[in-house]
């Protein structure tokens, strides 16, 4: 009898009180979640939770049960938000999980705090905030005393994944090698499969960066082992991830037709599970393969669909990667202006989310594709920003690309200096437009303020020294703003609440005045 079957049988006991029933529902939801059956996990919580973005019903539950329900609702908000690409889901998940951590901590439950921190770190990783996720995982590991090996192994896996996403592939591989005994002792096929899959991912990246064919061979063996364990565990989602990753490995080795076969299998599995987010990731990988095959129209179609889906889910790191691929494809198609804007947007979104290395790689693509189309000032500014974002990267391929960009800039500058200076003042002032120059200069600081303000108009306006955020909002207006191309960096404006006092004081039949005619004193009362 499986754990789920046992829990279902226990729930049939009518003598259970509300608190005992909620505890069993949380255990069942956690078991489904572990298997990747997120809809079933949501159903297991029943009346306790109405779905993503909703606060669970906690009345009549003990403090420990309240914390458990909050954790399950938060964790599932993150997973379901990713599967369905629901905007704001990760923020809602973080809030619920953070509250559960506070409650577990007050109850003196360090292992449960660590389990909740593991889920919180995963939410940060989804949005591309890898540094925050790393810190949370390390804090979680410190709380474990050694008796919770399954949880410890799970956190090590997630920490290794964060290092890999951050370009620290050697660190990722070291973490996996150091924790290998935990996975060897585990009886969970799902956990063992994740271990082999994560080790294969690190080897794939190192094989590409260090030109190590032996790493490629080892990665294929690891992916095969991962698929075997996932099949035994009955975990279709993880099997699909392994297929997608294997397709990516084959693509990096120029084995494009084999890559398509594995991507087809991954997409089919994800589609059967109705996992829109992961289908979009497969489409992004496929677009890379098609680009390498010079099948530009098919690549553009695949990446357009990937970006469309990922734009709705709030996973900015994944969206930035897809936009970077889209920018490269647009450049190859000759859509240069759209390509430049897309790559800049990718860098801005990634940096705003905290995915600094993804932002840096987007800027590398911008320089590689458009160095000849950027003026010297733009090129130097782009390089400086990329260099700062990538200052801690350990990825050999990224470092090589960064150096190549620097040499390209140096070579271009050397050529310019070697030519006689015949440019006159008349040449300098030809086609000069002061308003345009000032607008471009202003845009640099608006972009910086929005990124550092994490999309908040109020915080960005304060950084810029503006007295009212409406001034900045007008600049970003998508129809008439002079910086409308930066509008994607702001968080969606929240609708202002109508004044209750004004509404109550209005006489029956009296026409409503236009907001612009209301006096300043009335406005203060309304607020």
N, C-alpha and C positions, 0 to 999 in steps of 0.2 A: 504493500500500500504506500503510495507516495505521500509526501508531506501535505500537499494540497488536499488529497482525499481524506487524510486524517483530520485536518482542520475543518473540512466541510462536515464531517461526521460529528465533531465536537460542537459545531455551531447549531446542530439540530437539537441540542439539549435545551429545553425550555426553561430549565432552572437557572440558566445564566442570567446574571444581572447586566445592565447596560455597559458597565465598565469592563467586565470579563468578555463580553461579546466584542467590544471594540478592540480589545487586545488581540483576540483571535483574528479579527478582520485585518488588523495591521500586519500580523504574521503572514496571512494568506496573500495580502497585497505585495509584501516584500518578496515572497516566493515567486509570484508571477513576474514581478519586476526583474528578479534575478534571471529569469528565463527569457526576458525581452518581450513578454506578453503584456504590454502596458495597458491596453484596453481592458483586459481581464483583471488586471490589478486595480484599475479604476472601479470596475464593477464590484470587486471584492470589498471595497470600502463602503459600498452601498449608500445609506442615508447620511453617513458621516461627512461626505464630501460631494459637492455638486459639480466639480470640474475645474479646469484650469482658470486661475484668476479669482476663484472663490475661496473664502475663508471657511474651514471645516466647522461642523456643528460640535461644540466642545462642552455643552451644558451637561452637568451631572457626571462628568468624568474626573477621575483622580488626576493629580498633577503629572504623574508618570505617564498615564495614558494620553493625557492632553499633549505632552511632548512627543509621544510616538505618532499620534495622529497628525500633528503638525509636520513632522519629518516625512511621513509617507505622502501627505498632500503636496509638500514642497518638492520632494524628489520626483513625484509623478508629474507635477507641473512642468518641471524641467524636461523630462523625457517626452511627454506628450506635446509640449510646446515645440520641441525639436522635430518630432515626427510630423506634426501637422503644420509646422512653420507658423506659429501663432506669435504675433507681435506682442512684446511685453511679458511673455511667459517666463523668461529667465529672471527678470526682476521680481516677479511675483514669487517664483520659486525661491530665490535668495532670501526674500523677506520671511517666508514661512519657515525655511530651514534655520535661519538665524534666530528666530524666536524659539525654535525647538532646542537649539544649542544653549541658549540662555537658561531655559527651564531644566534641561538635563544637568547643566553645570551647577545650578542651585540645589539640585537633588543629590549631588555627589556621585554622578554616574559618568566617570571618565571614558569608559569604553563606548557608551552611547554618544557622548560628545564627539569622540573621534569618528564614529560612523556617520554622524550628521555632518561633520566637517568634510568628510570624504565626498559627500553629495554636494555640499556647498562649493567645494573646489571644482567639481565637475561643471557646475553652472558657470563659474568664471571662465573655465576653459572653453566652453561652448561659444562664449561671446568674444573669445580671443585674448582675454586678460590673463596671459600665462604667468606673469610674475606673481599676481595675487594668488592664483591657483597653487603655485609652487609653495608659497609661504603657508597657505592653509594646510596643504598636505603634510608639510614638515611638522607643523604644530600638532596635527592629528597623530602622527607617528610617535611623538614624544609622550602622548597620553597613554599609549599602550604598554602594558607591563610584560608582555610576552605570552600571555595565555590566550590571546585572540588571533591565532595564526591566519585564519581565513581573511579576517578584516585587514590584518597587516599586509598580507599578500595583495589584496585588492588595492590598497592605498599605494603600495610600491609600484603596481602596474600603472596607476593613474599618474604618479609622479614621473615615471619613465616616459609616458606618453607626452606629458607637458614638456619635458626636456627635448624630446624628439621634435615636437611642434616648434620649439624655440631654436632649432638648429643645433642643439647640443647633443648630437647623436652618440658621441663617445660616452658622455655622462649617462645617457639613457641605457646604453648597452652595459655599462658598469653596474648600474642599479639592478638590472635584470640578472646579471651574473652573480652579484653579491646576495641576491634574495632567492636564487634558484632552488635551494633546499626547501624553502617554504612550499613551493609549487610541487616539488617531487613528493612531499609528504601529503599533499592535498588529495582528497578523494573526489574533488569536483572536476568533472571533465570540462565544464564551462571555464573554470579558472585556469586550468592547464592550457586550454585552447587560447585564451587571452594572452597567456605568457608567451606561447610560441608565436602568436600573431604579432605581439608588440616587439619581440626580439627580431622577427623578420623585417618589421618596418625600420628598425634601427640599422640593420644590415643593408637593407635596400638603399637607404640614404648614404651610408658610408661607401657602399659599392660605387654609387654614382659620383660621389665627391672625390674619392681616393683612387678611382679607376681600378677597383679590386674585383676581378672576376670571381675569385674564390668566395668573396662575400655574397655575390649574386647566387652562386650555387647553394651556399648555406641558407640564404634567404628562401629559396624555392623549397628546400627541405623543411624549413620552419613553417612556411605557409601550408604545406601539405599536412604536417603534423597538426597544425591548428584546425584545418578543415576536418580532419579525422575526429578530433576531440569535440568540436562543435556539433558534428553529425551525431555522435554518441549522446551528447547532452540534449539533442533536439532543439538547438538554438539556431533558427533560420537566420536571424538578424546578424549574428556573429559570423555565420558561414558566408553570408552575402558580403560582409566587410572584408573577410579574408579573400574572397574572389576579386573584389574591387582592388585591394592592395596588390594582389598578384598580377592583375591586369596592368597596374601602374608600373610594377617592376619590369614586366616584359616590354612595356612601352619604352622605358629608359634604356633598354638594351636593343632597341630597334626591331623587336619581334612584334610588329604591329598587328598582324592577323591573329596571332595567338592572344594578344592583349584584348582585341575585340571580343573573342570568344568568352574570356573570363568576365569582361565587362557586361556582356549580354546576360550571363548567368547571374551576376550580382544585381543587375537592374531588374531582372525578372523576379528574383526573390524579394527585393525591396518593394516592388510594385504589388506583389501578392500580399505583402504586409501593410500596404497603403502607407508606406513611410515616405512621404513627399520629400523630406529633407535629404534623406540618403539617396533617393533617386536623383535628386539635383546634384549631389556630389559625384555620382557615377557619370552623369552627363558632363560635368566639368572635366573629369578625367578623360572621357571619350573625346571631348573637344581638343584636348592636348594631343591625343593620338592622331586625330584627323588633321590638325595643324602640322604635325610632323610629316604626315603623308601628303601635305600640300593640297588637301581637299578642303579649301577655304570656305566654300558655301555651306557644306555640311557641318564644318566646325562652327561657323557663325550661328547656324540654326541650333546646334546643341548647346552652345554657351548662352545664347539668348534665353532659352528655356530655363537653364540652370540659374541664371541671374534673376529671372522673373520670380522663381519660387523662393530663392534665398533672400530676396529683398523684403519678403513679408514676415520673416521669422525672427529677426533680431539677433541672429548669429553673425555678428559683424566680421569675425575672423574668416569664416567660410565665404561670406559675401565678398570680402576683399580679395581673396584668392581667385574667385570666379571672375571678378571685375578685372583683375590683372590679366588673366587669360583672355578675356574679351578684348581688352585694350590691345594686346599683341595681335589678335586676329584681325581687328579693325585696321590696324596699321598695315598688315599684309594685304588687306583688301583695298588700301589706298584712302580709307576714311580717316585722314590724319588728324583733323581737328577733334572729331569725336573720340578718336583713340587717345589723344592727349588728355582730354577732359575725363575720360573713363579711368585712365591710370592715375590721374591726380585724385579722383574721387576714391579710388581703391586705397591709396596711401593715406588720405585724410580719415576715412572710416576706420582703417586698421589702427592708426595711431590713436584715434579717439577712444577706441575700445581697449587700448593697452597692448595690442598685438604689434609691438614695435618692429619685430623682424619681418613680419608680413608687410608692414608699411615700407620698410627699407627695400624689400625686394620689388615692391610695386614701383618705387622710384628708380631702381636699377633698370627695370623694363622700360620706364619712361625715357631714360638716357640712352639705352641701347637702341630703341626704336626711333627716337626723335632728336638725337644730339644735333643733327644738321639743321633742324627746324627751330631749335630754341636759340634765343640770343645768348650772348656770353654771360650776361648777368643771371638769366634764368638757369642756365646750365650749371654755373658755379653754385648758385643757391640750392639747386636740386641735389648736387653732389654733396654739399656740406650737410644738408638735412639727412640724406641717406647714410652718410658716414657716421653721424651722431646716433642714428637709430640702430645701426649695425655694429656699434663699437664693441659689444660683448658677444657677437656671434662666434660660434665655433665651427660653423658649416664651411668646409673648405671650398665648395663650389661658389657659395655666396661671396666669400673673401676674394676668390679669383675674379669674379664678375666686377666687384667693387674696384679692384686694382686696374682691371681693363678699362673701366670708365675713367679712372683718374689719368691713365696714360693717354687716353683719347683726348681728354681735355688739355693735357700738357702739350701733346703733339699739335693740336689745333692752335693753341696759343703761340707755340714756337713758330709755326708757319706765318701767323699773323704778324708777329714781331719782325720776322725776316723780310717782310715786304716793305717797300718804301712808303712812308706816311705822306700821302698826297691828298688826304682828305682835308678839305677846306671848311671854314666856318659855314659857308653857304651849304655844303653837303650835309653838315651836321643839322642844320635847321630845316632842311627840306622835309616836307611831310610831318614836321614836328607838331604834336598836339598836346598842349599842357594838361588839359582835362583828362585825356587818356592816360598820360604818364602818372598823374596824381591818383587816378582811379586804380591803376595797377598797383601802385605803391600801397595805397590804402587796403587793397584786397589782401596783401600779405599779412597785415596785422589782424584783419577781421578773421581770416582763416585760422591764424595762430590762437586767437582768443576763443574761438568756437571749439577748437580741439582741446585746449587746456581747460575750458569751462564745461567739458563733456556734453556739449550740445545745448547747454542752458543759455537762453537769450539773456536772462538777468545777470548771470555770472559773467558772460562774455562782455556785456555792456559795461559792467563794473570794471573789468580789466582794461577796457578801452578808454575808461574815463568819461563815458557818456552818462549824462544825468538821468536819462530815462531809457528803458529797454525798447520803447516804441521806436526810437530813432534807428536802432539796429534792426528791428523787425522790418521797418520800411526799406532799409537797404537790401534786405533779403527777400522782399516780396517777389514771388515767382512771375509776376506780370510786369511790374514797373520798377523793381529794385535794381540799382546799379551793380549789385553783387548777387544777383539771383542764381548765378552758377554755384554759389556756396550754400544755397538753401538746404541742400541735403545734409549739411553738418549740424543743423539745429534739431532739437527734439521737437516732435509735433506739438503745436500750441494747444493748451488745454482750454476748453470753452469757459468763459468767465460766467460766474454765477450771477443771476439777476438779483437785484436788491429786493429783499423781502419787504423792507420798510416802504420803499417807493411803490411796490405793488399793492400793499395794504392801504396806503394813504390815497391812492388814486380814486377819485370819485366815479361812481357808476356813470357810464356813458361819456366820460371825459376822454377825449382823444389822447393817446400816448405821445409825449413830446419826443422829438429826435434827441438822441443822446448828446448831440453837440450843443444843444441849447440849455442843458442842465448846468446850473451854476456850480462853482467849485465847492461851496459849502454843502450843497446837496450831494455832490459826488462823494465827499468825505463821509457823510452819514450813510450813504448806500454801501460803502466799503465796510 
